[in-house]
Amino acid sequence: MKLVYAFDAYCGWSHGFSGTLREVVSRHPALPVEVVSGGLFTGPRRVPIREFGYVQGANARIAEQTGAEFGEGYERLIADGSFVMDSEAAARGVVALRRAAPDRAAELAGALQRAFYVHGLSLSDPATYRKVAEQAGLDADAVVAAFEAPEARNAAADDFRRSAELGVTGFPTLLAVDGGRVTVLAQGHATADEIDRRLAALTTAPTH
Protein backbone atom coordinates (compact mmCIF):
# COMPACT_ATOMS: atom_id res chain seq x y z
CA MET A 1 0.00 0.00 0.00
CA LYS A 2 1.08 3.57 -0.62
CA LEU A 3 -0.29 7.05 -0.14
CA VAL A 4 -1.02 9.25 -3.15
CA TYR A 5 -1.27 12.97 -2.48
CA ALA A 6 -3.05 14.89 -5.24
CA PHE A 7 -2.64 18.62 -4.78
CA ASP A 8 -2.15 21.86 -6.66
CA ALA A 9 0.68 24.11 -5.54
CA TYR A 10 -1.58 27.12 -6.23
CA CYS A 11 -4.44 25.74 -4.12
CA GLY A 12 -4.92 27.43 -0.75
CA TRP A 13 -6.58 24.40 0.81
CA SER A 14 -3.58 22.29 -0.27
CA HIS A 15 -1.36 24.81 1.54
CA GLY A 16 -3.60 24.41 4.57
CA PHE A 17 -3.25 20.62 4.39
CA SER A 18 0.58 20.72 4.38
CA GLY A 19 0.84 20.45 8.18
CA THR A 20 -1.49 17.43 8.27
CA LEU A 21 0.45 15.75 5.46
CA ARG A 22 3.74 16.35 7.28
CA GLU A 23 2.29 14.74 10.42
CA VAL A 24 0.87 11.73 8.55
CA VAL A 25 4.20 11.13 6.78
CA SER A 26 6.12 11.33 10.08
CA ARG A 27 3.72 8.85 11.73
CA HIS A 28 3.98 6.34 8.86
CA PRO A 29 7.62 6.42 7.69
CA ALA A 30 7.29 2.99 6.04
CA LEU A 31 4.44 4.10 3.73
CA PRO A 32 5.66 5.40 0.36
CA VAL A 33 4.10 8.72 -0.69
CA GLU A 34 3.50 9.60 -4.34
CA VAL A 35 2.82 13.30 -4.99
CA VAL A 36 0.72 14.17 -8.05
CA SER A 37 -0.06 17.67 -9.30
CA GLY A 38 -3.53 18.73 -10.36
CA GLY A 39 -4.28 21.31 -13.03
CA LEU A 40 -6.39 23.84 -11.17
CA PHE A 41 -5.25 26.93 -13.08
CA THR A 42 -4.72 25.95 -16.70
CA GLY A 43 -6.22 27.10 -20.01
CA PRO A 44 -8.93 29.75 -19.54
CA ARG A 45 -8.36 29.78 -15.75
CA ARG A 46 -4.86 31.20 -16.28
CA VAL A 47 -5.93 34.77 -15.55
CA PRO A 48 -4.83 37.54 -13.13
CA ILE A 49 -5.45 36.63 -9.48
CA ARG A 50 -7.86 39.56 -9.10
CA GLU A 51 -10.34 37.59 -11.26
CA PHE A 52 -10.75 35.18 -8.33
CA GLY A 53 -12.59 37.50 -5.98
CA TYR A 54 -13.22 34.76 -3.41
CA VAL A 55 -9.52 34.20 -2.66
CA GLN A 56 -9.15 36.42 0.41
CA GLY A 57 -12.29 35.12 2.10
CA ALA A 58 -11.23 31.55 1.40
CA ASN A 59 -7.74 32.20 2.77
CA ALA A 60 -9.18 33.58 6.01
CA ARG A 61 -11.20 30.34 6.41
CA ILE A 62 -8.17 28.19 5.58
CA ALA A 63 -5.99 30.02 8.14
CA GLU A 64 -8.72 29.70 10.78
CA GLN A 65 -9.33 25.99 10.20
CA THR A 66 -5.76 24.82 9.60
CA GLY A 67 -3.45 27.43 11.13
CA ALA A 68 -1.72 27.85 7.74
CA GLU A 69 0.31 31.03 7.30
CA PHE A 70 -0.30 33.52 4.51
CA GLY A 71 2.72 35.82 4.50
CA GLU A 72 3.36 39.44 3.56
CA GLY A 73 4.94 38.55 0.21
CA TYR A 74 1.78 36.71 -0.80
CA GLU A 75 -0.51 39.46 0.53
CA ARG A 76 1.35 41.94 -1.71
CA LEU A 77 0.56 39.76 -4.74
CA ILE A 78 -3.12 39.72 -3.80
CA ALA A 79 -3.18 43.49 -3.29
CA ASP A 80 -1.54 44.07 -6.68
CA GLY A 81 -3.89 41.60 -8.38
CA SER A 82 -1.99 41.14 -11.66
CA PHE A 83 -0.18 37.90 -10.77
CA VAL A 84 -1.18 34.90 -12.93
CA MET A 85 -1.26 31.45 -11.32
CA ASP A 86 -0.13 28.82 -13.82
CA SER A 87 -0.63 25.27 -12.56
CA GLU A 88 1.26 23.75 -15.48
CA ALA A 89 4.44 25.64 -14.53
CA ALA A 90 3.95 24.65 -10.87
CA ALA A 91 3.49 21.00 -11.91
CA ARG A 92 6.74 21.15 -13.89
CA GLY A 93 8.42 22.40 -10.72
CA VAL A 94 6.97 19.54 -8.70
CA VAL A 95 8.27 17.11 -11.34
CA ALA A 96 11.77 18.65 -11.12
CA LEU A 97 11.90 18.52 -7.32
CA ARG A 98 10.39 15.02 -7.20
CA ARG A 99 13.06 13.81 -9.61
CA ALA A 100 15.83 15.23 -7.43
CA ALA A 101 14.54 13.64 -4.20
CA PRO A 102 11.71 11.12 -4.81
CA ASP A 103 11.47 10.09 -1.15
CA ARG A 104 11.04 13.73 -0.05
CA ALA A 105 8.25 14.63 -2.51
CA ALA A 106 5.68 15.45 0.21
CA GLU A 107 8.12 17.69 2.09
CA LEU A 108 9.12 19.50 -1.12
CA ALA A 109 5.48 20.03 -2.12
CA GLY A 110 5.02 21.83 1.20
CA ALA A 111 8.15 23.89 0.61
CA LEU A 112 6.80 25.01 -2.77
CA GLN A 113 3.53 26.10 -1.20
CA ARG A 114 5.40 28.11 1.45
CA ALA A 115 7.43 29.79 -1.31
CA PHE A 116 4.18 31.07 -2.83
CA TYR A 117 1.80 31.52 0.10
CA VAL A 118 4.31 32.90 2.58
CA HIS A 119 6.99 34.60 0.48
CA GLY A 120 4.94 35.46 -2.62
CA LEU A 121 7.39 33.81 -5.04
CA SER A 122 6.19 32.85 -8.51
CA LEU A 123 6.06 29.13 -9.28
CA SER A 124 6.71 30.01 -12.93
CA ASP A 125 10.13 31.48 -12.06
CA PRO A 126 13.21 29.21 -12.22
CA ALA A 127 14.74 31.29 -9.39
CA THR A 128 12.03 29.97 -7.04
CA TYR A 129 13.08 26.37 -7.70
CA ARG A 130 16.72 27.29 -7.25
CA LYS A 131 15.89 28.73 -3.84
CA VAL A 132 13.71 25.79 -2.73
CA ALA A 133 16.34 23.29 -3.95
CA GLU A 134 19.17 25.10 -2.16
CA GLN A 135 17.20 25.28 1.09
CA ALA A 136 16.49 21.54 0.81
CA GLY A 137 20.16 20.73 0.14
CA LEU A 138 19.49 19.52 -3.41
CA ASP A 139 21.45 20.11 -6.62
CA ALA A 140 19.86 23.46 -7.58
CA ASP A 141 21.31 23.48 -11.11
CA ALA A 142 19.84 20.05 -11.82
CA VAL A 143 16.43 21.06 -10.45
CA VAL A 144 16.30 24.25 -12.55
CA ALA A 145 17.41 22.34 -15.66
CA ALA A 146 14.70 19.72 -15.07
CA PHE A 147 12.09 22.49 -14.59
CA GLU A 148 13.07 24.10 -17.90
CA ALA A 149 13.48 20.85 -19.88
CA PRO A 150 10.92 20.29 -22.71
CA GLU A 151 9.96 16.87 -21.29
CA ALA A 152 8.79 18.52 -18.06
CA ARG A 153 5.61 19.62 -19.88
CA ASN A 154 4.82 16.01 -20.76
CA ALA A 155 5.47 14.93 -17.18
CA ALA A 156 3.12 17.67 -15.90
CA ALA A 157 0.42 16.50 -18.34
CA ASP A 158 0.97 12.93 -17.09
CA ASP A 159 0.36 14.16 -13.52
CA PHE A 160 -2.90 15.86 -14.51
CA ARG A 161 -3.99 12.64 -16.25
CA ARG A 162 -3.03 10.45 -13.28
CA SER A 163 -4.97 12.68 -10.92
CA ALA A 164 -8.07 12.38 -13.13
CA GLU A 165 -7.67 8.61 -13.53
CA LEU A 166 -7.60 8.23 -9.75
CA GLY A 167 -10.99 9.96 -9.63
CA VAL A 168 -9.72 13.11 -7.92
CA THR A 169 -12.26 15.92 -8.23
CA GLY A 170 -10.82 18.48 -5.80
CA PHE A 171 -7.59 19.41 -4.08
CA PRO A 172 -6.06 18.38 -1.81
CA THR A 173 -6.99 14.69 -1.89
CA LEU A 174 -5.07 12.02 0.01
CA LEU A 175 -5.59 8.47 -1.19
CA ALA A 176 -4.52 5.04 -0.02
CA VAL A 177 -3.73 2.92 -3.06
CA ASP A 178 -3.35 -0.82 -2.56
CA GLY A 179 -3.12 -2.65 -5.86
CA GLY A 180 -6.40 -1.81 -7.62
CA ARG A 181 -8.10 -0.57 -4.46
CA VAL A 182 -8.22 3.23 -4.09
CA THR A 183 -9.57 4.69 -0.83
CA VAL A 184 -10.05 8.39 -0.10
CA LEU A 185 -8.42 9.22 3.25
CA ALA A 186 -8.95 12.98 3.10
CA GLN A 187 -10.39 15.60 0.79
CA GLY A 188 -10.04 19.31 1.46
CA HIS A 189 -9.39 19.18 5.18
CA ALA A 190 -8.76 16.48 7.78
CA THR A 191 -6.63 15.97 10.87
CA ALA A 192 -3.81 13.44 11.10
CA ASP A 193 -5.84 11.56 13.74
CA GLU A 194 -8.82 11.24 11.38
CA ILE A 195 -6.53 9.94 8.64
CA ASP A 196 -4.94 7.49 11.08
CA ARG A 197 -8.35 6.07 11.95
CA ARG A 198 -9.19 5.60 8.26
CA LEU A 199 -5.82 3.94 7.64
CA ALA A 200 -6.27 1.64 10.63
CA ALA A 201 -9.71 0.59 9.34
CA LEU A 202 -8.14 -0.27 5.98
CA THR A 203 -5.39 -2.42 7.39
CA THR A 204 -7.81 -4.38 9.61
CA ALA A 205 -10.55 -4.78 6.98
CA PRO A 206 -10.88 -8.32 5.55
CA THR A 207 -9.80 -8.63 1.93
CA HIS A 208 -12.04 -10.39 -0.58
N, C-alpha and C positions, 0 to 999 in steps of 0.2 A: 504493500500500500504506500501511496505517496500523497502529499498535499499539492494541490494546484491552486495558485493564487492568481486570479484574473483581476487586473486593476488597470487604471489609466493614470499616468503620472500627472495629468492635468485635472484629476477628479478630486474635489475637496473631501468627499467621504472616504476615498482611498487614503488620503493624507491622514484623516481622522482614525483610520483603521491601523495605521502603521504601528502604534504602540501595542495593540492587541496581537498583531502578527508577530512582533518581536518576542512577546511573552510566550505565545504558542510555540514558536521555533525553539526558544530556550528550554521549554518544558519537554519537548519531544525531539532531542538532538538526533535520534536514530531515524526519524522520518525525513526522507528527501522532500525538498520543496521545489516545485517547478513554478517559475514566475512567467506569466503570459500577459502581454499588453493588449488592451482593448482599443478600439478606434473611436473614442468619444467625439473628438473634434477633427473630423476629416471632411473633405468635399465642401458642401455648402455651409457646414458648421464652422469652417475655418474663417472666422470673422473677428473684428475687434471685440475685446472683452466687454466693452460697454454695451454690446448687443444683448448680453446675458444679464438683464437687470436684476435677476433673482440672486446673483452671486453673493452679495454682502449679507443678505438675510440668511441664506443657507450657511455661510461661513460662521455666522454667530451661533446658529444651532449646532453645527459640527463642533465648535470650540466648547460649547456648553455641555454637550453629550459625551465628548471624548477627551476633552482637555488638550486637544491639538493646538499648536501655536501657529498663528498667522502673523508674520513679522512685518517690520516697517518697510522693508524692501518690496514685499508683495503688496502692501497697502498703497505704496506709491504707484505701482502698476495699475491698480484698481482705480485710483484717483485720476490718473492720466487717461485711462480708458482705451488707448490705441493698440495695446499689446494683443497679438494674435496667438492663441493657443493652437498648436499644430500637433495632434496626437501621433501622426506618422513620424515626425522628427523625434518625438519623445520615445516612441517605440524603437526607433533605430538606436537611440542612446541606451535603452534597456538591453537590446541585443548586444551592443558593444561591451557593456559592463558585465553582462551575464557570461559572455565569451571569456572575459579576462579572469573571472572568478565564479565558476558555475555554482559552487557550494555556498556562495555568499549572496546569491541573487536576491533573496528577501531583504537582507540588510541594505544592499545597494539600491533597491527600489525605494526604500525609505529615505535613503540619503538624497536621491534625486528629488523626491517630493519636498524635502526640507530646503533643497537648493531653490526651488520655485516658491513654495508657500512661506518660507521664512525670509530668505534672502532676495527674492524677486529676480532670480536669474533665469534667463530664457533657456528652455530645453531644446531650442533650435540652434543654439550657439555652441560650437566646438569647445570654446573656453570653459563652459560649464562642466563638460565631461572631463576636461583636463583637471579642473579643480576637484571634482568628486573623486576621480581616480587617484590623484595625489594624496588627498586626505585619507583614502582607504588603503594607501600603500601599494597601489597597482601601477603597472607600466602605463603612464599617462599617454605617451606617444602611440602605443599600440591601441589604446582605447579610442583615441581621437581618430586614428587611421581607420579603425573598424566602423566608427560612427559615419565617417565620410565615404566609405567604400560603396560602390554601386550595389553590391549584393545585400547591403543592409536593408535596402528598400524591399527586396524580396522576403527577407527574414521578418521584417515588420508585417508585411502582408500575410505571411504564414501565421504569425501570432494572432492577427485579427481573425483569421480563418479558424484557428484552433479554438479560440475563445467561443466563436459561434457554434462550432461543432460540439463543444461541451455543453451547449445549451445556456450559456451565460447571457442574461438579458440586462444586467445592470452591474455597476462597479461600486465597491469591490465585491467580489465573490470568492469565497474560500471553499474548495472542494476536496473531498477525499476520493481518490481514484484507486480502485483495487481491481486490476484486470479490466473487465468490461463494466464494473459497477461504479457509478458516479453518484456521490452523495453530497448534497449541499450542507456545509457546516456553518456557513455564515453568509449573509448577503446584506450589504449596507453597514450594519453595525451589530456587534456582538462582543461580549466579554470573553476573555480567555477561559474563564470557568465554564461558561455556556458551551464553548467549543469543546472543552475537555469532556463534558458530559456526553456530547454528541459522538465524540470519538470513542469514548468508553462503550457506548451502546453499540457502536459498529463492531468493535473487536469482540464483544460478548454475544453478538447476534448469531444464531445458527446459520450456516450456509446451506443453500439448497442446490 
